[in-house]
Amino acid sequence: MSVTIARPHSLRGEIVSPGDKSVSHRAVIFNALSKTNTAQITNFSPGADCSSTQQIMQYLGVEITRKPGGRLAGDTLTVKGVGLEGLTEPTDILDAGNSGTTTRLMAGILAGQNFLSVLTGDQSLKTRPMGRVVNPLTTMGAEISARANNTLAPLVFHGGSLQGINYNMPVASAQLKSCLLLAGLRADGITNLSQPAESRDHTERMLSAMGANLKKEGLDLILQPSELETIDVEVPGDISSAAFWMIAAACHPDAELLIRNVGVNPTRSGIITALHMMKARLELMDEREVAGEPVADVLVRTSDLQGIELSGETVPLLIDEIPVIAVAAAVANGETVIKDAQELRVKESDRIESSISWLRKAGINAEGTTDGMIIAGNEKINGGSFQSYDDHRLAMSLGIAGLISEQPITIADPDVAAISYPGFWGTIKELGGLVA
């Protein structure tokens, strides 16, 4: 199967971004681990990754019901908490699908349980590095077996008692941080994590709202074992999904898009910083706070983008958006240099190699580096047929390239977008860009 995208004459309208993946994962996991009360999660992400998390919690004995939402609202989940000690031994292997977030967060939960469990995923997930969570969990006392010298899924958790840890994190990773904080909730003693730089802080915000004894001192996180209380969560729109429309509007010659209900958490809003650096005509409107998370409507108009350099502490705040930033860089005035993004090489695909591959095929002067890419800019994106690399963010980035290219772009295996954004192609159709 394939889809073909062609640039519409204009790109105007309003879009509602689907529920945030990161917040959705955490809302269902943390409420499930809370004391036995019931919580409602509204605007839950429709993506397959978050459904994997929901299903695993159900296999572990958590009672969850799901009510479908409408076109402009995500599903509503009702979760009955079982407490930190209330999970039950699964009767089968736990399957995280394509979700690295599910795998790494669940590792922090399963490591300290008093039962056996096995956690696996699809072929792509089985190539992604898990040693970064296995090693510190083992130091905490967990007994874990895994492929390739304990670095690749499937992961086997043999159960055991955990001890708090003082740990210098080798990378700024919200998944690693969240894994160890989840393990620390029921460990003996204090867990102290030192981060090399800021990363997404949804875990800290939500755990604190649920009553966890968690302190932040600079880049250090200090957690004492804590019980959690259930809370209702209204999930904001996913900024990583909204980023596609921001780039489309900024790059199209006649565009004005309003993206509503976007979560603009400062540890996630690197895409807004990058677009402002590129001189995009972007405004935040009706800024507000919903369930402890900053939210705004984002208005983006046709812009004369400039090439930039992205590096250092900015990169972890937009790591998932770099594939679509590459689309903007291709047509921007001047060179764009991206550094310190080696994490892209261990995503669903090697996103540096995949991005450079399609950019060159589309006639763009681009080269990959060990930790990023250099894109010359001042180019027109040529049409043609492209693969999706079995990577949802690459497939959708190519869709945005189709919206701004003067020639149609055909994308093979577009259904992979459903990993995070099942409605993506439908939205392109509503905007007039879907040909077939």
C-alpha positions in Angstrom: 0.0 0.0 0.0 1.1 3.6 -0.6 -0.2 7.1 -0.5 0.5 10.0 -2.8 0.6 13.6 -1.5 0.4 16.7 -3.7 0.7 20.3 -2.6 -2.7 22.1 -2.3 -3.0 25.7 -3.6 -3.4 26.9 0.0 -3.0 25.3 3.4 -5.5 26.9 5.8 -7.7 25.7 8.7 -7.7 24.5 12.3 -6.2 21.2 13.5 -6.6 19.5 16.9 -3.5 17.6 17.8 -4.1 14.1 19.2 -3.5 13.4 22.9 0.1 13.5 24.0 1.9 10.1 23.9 4.3 10.8 26.7 1.5 12.0 29.1 -0.8 9.2 28.1 1.7 6.5 28.8 2.4 8.0 32.3 -1.2 8.7 33.1 -2.3 5.1 32.7 0.8 3.5 34.4 1.0 5.9 37.4 -2.7 5.7 38.1 -2.6 1.9 37.9 0.1 1.9 40.5 -1.8 4.3 42.8 -3.9 3.4 45.8 -7.2 1.7 45.0 -9.2 4.6 43.7 -10.5 5.2 40.2 -9.1 7.8 37.8 -10.3 9.2 34.5 -7.9 10.0 31.7 -9.4 12.1 28.9 -8.0 12.7 25.4 -5.9 9.6 25.7 -3.5 9.1 22.7 -5.0 7.1 19.9 -1.6 5.7 18.9 -0.7 2.0 19.0 2.2 2.7 21.4 -0.1 3.9 24.2 -2.5 1.0 23.5 0.4 -1.3 24.2 0.9 0.3 27.6 -2.8 0.0 28.4 -2.9 -3.7 27.4 0.2 -4.6 29.4 -1.3 -3.0 32.5 -4.5 -5.0 32.0 -2.4 -8.2 31.6 -0.9 -7.3 35.0 -4.3 -7.3 36.6 -5.3 -3.6 36.4 -9.0 -2.9 35.6 -9.2 -0.4 32.7 -12.1 0.5 30.6 -11.9 2.6 27.4 -14.6 4.8 25.9 -14.1 6.0 22.3 -13.9 9.7 21.7 -15.1 11.7 18.7 -13.2 13.2 15.8 -11.9 16.1 17.9 -11.3 14.3 21.2 -9.4 11.2 22.2 -10.6 8.2 24.1 -11.5 8.3 27.8 -9.9 5.7 30.0 -11.1 4.7 33.5 -8.3 3.2 35.6 -8.7 1.5 38.9 -5.5 1.7 40.9 -4.1 -1.4 42.5 -1.2 0.2 44.4 2.5 -0.5 44.1 2.1 -4.1 45.5 -1.1 -5.0 43.6 0.1 -6.2 40.2 -0.3 -9.9 39.5 1.9 -12.3 37.6 1.0 -12.4 33.9 0.1 -15.7 32.3 1.8 -14.9 29.0 4.6 -12.8 27.5 4.0 -9.0 27.7 4.2 -7.4 24.2 5.2 -3.7 24.0 4.8 -3.7 20.2 6.9 -0.9 18.7 7.0 1.2 21.9 10.4 1.9 23.5 8.7 4.1 26.1 6.4 1.2 27.2 9.4 -1.2 27.4 11.7 1.1 29.4 9.0 2.3 31.8 7.6 -1.2 32.3 11.2 -2.4 33.0 11.3 -0.1 36.1 8.0 -1.5 37.3 8.7 -5.2 36.6 12.2 -5.2 38.0 11.1 -5.2 41.6 8.0 -7.4 41.4 7.9 -10.7 43.3 6.9 -12.7 40.2 8.4 -13.7 36.8 7.6 -11.7 33.7 8.9 -11.5 30.1 8.7 -8.3 28.1 9.2 -8.2 24.4 8.2 -6.2 21.3 8.2 -6.2 17.5 11.3 -6.7 15.3 12.2 -3.0 15.4 12.0 -2.8 19.1 14.2 -5.9 19.5 17.1 -3.9 18.0 16.8 -0.9 20.3 19.3 -0.6 23.2 18.0 -1.8 26.6 21.3 -2.0 28.4 20.9 1.6 29.5 18.0 0.5 31.8 19.1 -3.1 32.5 22.5 -2.0 34.0 21.3 0.5 36.6 18.3 -1.8 37.5 20.7 -4.6 38.1 22.8 -2.3 40.3 19.6 -1.7 42.3 19.3 -5.5 42.9 17.1 -6.6 40.0 17.7 -9.9 38.4 17.2 -9.5 34.6 18.1 -11.6 31.7 18.2 -10.4 28.1 19.6 -11.1 24.6 23.0 -9.9 23.4 24.7 -9.8 26.8 21.6 -8.2 28.5 21.3 -5.3 26.0 18.3 -6.3 23.8 14.7 -7.5 24.3 13.1 -9.8 25.1 13.8 -9.0 28.8 13.1 -11.6 31.5 12.5 -10.2 35.0 13.0 -12.8 37.8 11.7 -10.6 40.6 13.5 -9.3 43.7 14.0 -6.5 46.2 15.4 -3.2 45.0 17.7 -0.8 46.8 17.9 2.9 46.1 20.7 4.1 43.9 23.0 7.1 43.4 23.3 7.2 39.6 24.9 9.5 37.1 22.9 9.2 34.0 25.1 8.8 30.9 22.5 10.4 28.6 19.6 12.9 29.0 16.8 10.5 28.6 13.2 10.8 29.9 12.7 7.1 29.4 15.8 6.1 31.5 14.9 8.7 34.2 11.3 7.5 34.4 12.3 3.8 34.5 14.6 4.4 37.5 12.1 6.6 39.3 9.4 3.9 38.9 11.8 1.4 40.3 12.7 3.8 43.1 9.1 4.2 44.2 9.2 0.7 45.9 13.0 0.4 46.6 14.5 0.5 50.0 16.2 3.8 50.5 16.6 7.0 48.5 17.1 7.0 44.7 19.2 10.0 43.5 19.6 10.6 39.8 22.0 13.1 38.3 21.1 14.2 34.7 23.7 15.5 32.2 21.0 17.9 30.8 17.2 18.5 31.0 14.9 16.0 29.4 11.1 15.7 29.3 9.7 16.2 32.8 6.2 14.7 32.5 7.2 12.0 35.0 8.3 14.5 37.7 5.3 16.6 37.2 2.8 13.7 37.4 4.5 11.9 40.3 4.6 15.1 42.3 0.9 15.7 41.6 0.2 12.1 42.9 2.0 12.7 46.2 5.4 11.2 45.5 8.2 12.4 47.8 10.3 13.7 44.9 12.6 16.7 45.0 14.6 18.5 42.2 17.8 20.2 42.9 19.3 21.6 39.8 19.6 18.6 37.4 19.4 16.1 40.3 16.3 14.2 41.2 15.9 12.8 44.7 13.1 10.3 45.4 12.1 8.5 48.6 9.9 5.4 48.4 6.3 6.7 48.0 2.7 5.6 47.7 0.8 7.3 44.9 -2.8 8.8 44.9 -4.9 8.5 41.7 -5.6 11.7 39.9 -7.8 12.5 36.8 -5.7 13.6 33.8 -6.8 15.7 30.8 -4.1 14.9 28.3 -2.9 17.9 26.3 -2.4 17.7 22.5 0.9 16.1 21.4 3.5 18.7 20.4 5.4 16.1 18.5 2.3 15.5 16.3 1.6 19.2 16.1 5.2 19.8 14.9 4.3 18.3 11.5 1.6 21.0 10.9 3.9 23.7 12.2 6.5 22.8 9.6 3.9 22.4 6.8 2.5 25.9 7.4 5.9 27.6 7.7 7.1 26.0 4.5 4.0 26.2 2.3 3.7 29.3 0.0 0.2 30.2 1.1 -0.6 28.9 4.6 -2.2 29.7 7.9 -2.8 26.9 10.3 -4.1 27.1 13.9 -3.2 24.0 15.9 -5.4 23.8 19.0 -4.7 22.4 22.5 -1.0 21.8 22.1 1.1 20.9 25.2 3.9 23.4 25.4 5.8 21.9 28.3 9.2 23.7 28.3 11.0 20.3 28.3 9.2 19.4 25.0 8.9 22.8 23.2 12.3 22.7 21.5 10.4 22.6 18.2 9.0 26.0 18.9 12.4 27.3 19.9 13.9 25.9 16.7 11.2 27.5 14.5 11.6 30.9 16.2 15.3 30.6 15.5 14.5 29.9 11.9 12.4 33.1 11.8 9.0 31.3 11.5 5.9 33.3 11.8 4.6 31.4 14.9 2.5 32.6 17.8 1.3 31.0 21.0 -2.3 31.9 21.7 -4.5 31.4 24.8 -1.7 30.1 26.9 -3.1 28.2 29.9 -2.4 25.3 32.3 -4.3 22.0 32.2 -3.6 19.3 34.9 -0.2 20.8 35.6 0.9 21.0 32.0 1.2 24.3 30.0 -1.1 24.3 26.9 -1.6 26.8 24.1 -3.0 27.1 20.6 -0.3 27.5 18.0 -0.8 29.8 14.9 1.7 29.4 12.1 1.8 31.2 8.8 3.9 31.0 5.6 7.5 32.0 6.6 10.8 32.9 5.1 12.8 30.3 7.0 16.5 30.6 7.8 19.1 27.8 8.3 20.2 27.3 11.9 22.5 25.2 14.1 20.9 22.9 16.7 23.2 21.4 19.3 23.8 20.9 23.0 21.0 21.1 25.5 18.4 22.0 22.9 18.6 18.7 21.2 16.9 16.4 23.9 14.0 18.9 23.9 13.2 18.2 20.2 14.8 14.8 19.5 11.6 13.3 18.0 11.0 16.4 15.8 14.3 16.3 14.0 13.1 14.2 11.0 10.5 16.9 10.2 12.9 19.7 11.0 15.0 18.3 8.2 12.1 19.0 5.8 12.1 22.7 6.9 15.9 22.8 6.6 15.8 21.5 3.0 13.9 24.6 1.9 15.3 27.2 4.4 17.7 29.9 3.3 21.2 28.8 4.3 22.7 25.7 5.9 21.3 23.9 8.8 23.6 21.9 11.1 22.3 19.4 13.6 24.8 18.1 16.3 24.7 16.0 19.5 21.8 14.0 18.1 23.4 10.5 18.1 20.2 9.2 19.9 18.6 9.4 16.5 20.6 6.3 15.4 18.8 4.0 17.9 15.2 5.0 17.2 12.6 3.0 15.2 15.1 3.4 12.3 18.5 5.1 12.1 16.8 8.5 11.7 20.0 10.2 10.6 20.7 7.6 7.8 17.0 7.4 6.8 16.6 11.2 6.7 19.7 11.7 4.6 18.7 8.9 2.3 15.3 10.4 1.3 16.6 13.9 1.2 19.3 13.0 -1.3 16.8 11.1 -3.4 14.6 14.2 -3.4 17.5 16.2 -4.7 18.6 17.9 -1.5 22.3 18.5 -0.7 22.6 16.7 2.7 25.1 14.6 4.6 25.0 12.7 7.7 27.5 12.9 10.5 28.2 10.7 13.5 25.8 12.7 15.7 23.6 14.6 13.3 23.3 16.0 9.8 24.2 19.0 7.6 21.5 20.2 5.1 22.5 22.9 2.6 19.1 24.5 2.2 17.9 26.8 -0.6 16.5 23.7 -2.4 13.3 22.5 -4.0 12.1 19.1 -2.9 11.7 16.8 -5.9 8.8 14.4 -6.1 9.0 10.6 -6.5 8.4 7.4 -4.6 9.9 6.9 -1.2 9.9 4.2 1.5 8.7 4.9 5.0 11.6 3.0 6.6 9.1 1.3 8.9 9.3 4.5 11.0 6.2 6.5 11.8 8.0 9.8 12.1 9.8 9.3 8.8 6.6 8.4 7.0 4.8 11.5 8.3 7.8 13.7 7.6 7.6 12.6 4.0 3.9 13.4 4.0 4.8 17.0 5.0 7.4 17.1 2.3 4.6 16.2 -0.1 2.5 19.1 1.1 5.2 21.6 0.2 6.9 20.0 -2.8 5.9 21.2 -6.3 5.8 17.6 -7.4 3.8 14.7 -5.8 5.4 12.4 -3.3 4.4 8.8 -3.0 5.1 7.0 0.3 5.2 3.2 0.7 3.7 1.6 3.8 2.1 4.7 5.3 0.1 2.8 7.9 3.1 2.9 10.2 2.0 6.4 11.1 -0.6 4.7 13.3 2.1 4.0 15.9 1.6 7.6 17.1 -0.9 9.4 14.9 -3.6 7.2 13.3 -5.5 10.3 12.0 -2.5 11.8 10.2 -3.4 10.9 6.6 -7.0 11.8 7.3 -5.9 15.3 8.3 -3.8 15.7 5.2 -6.9 14.7 3.2 -8.9 17.4 5.0 -6.2 19.9 4.1 -6.5 18.9 0.4 -3.2 17.2 0.0 -4.1 13.5 -0.3 -4.2 12.4 -3.9 -4.5 8.6 -3.5 
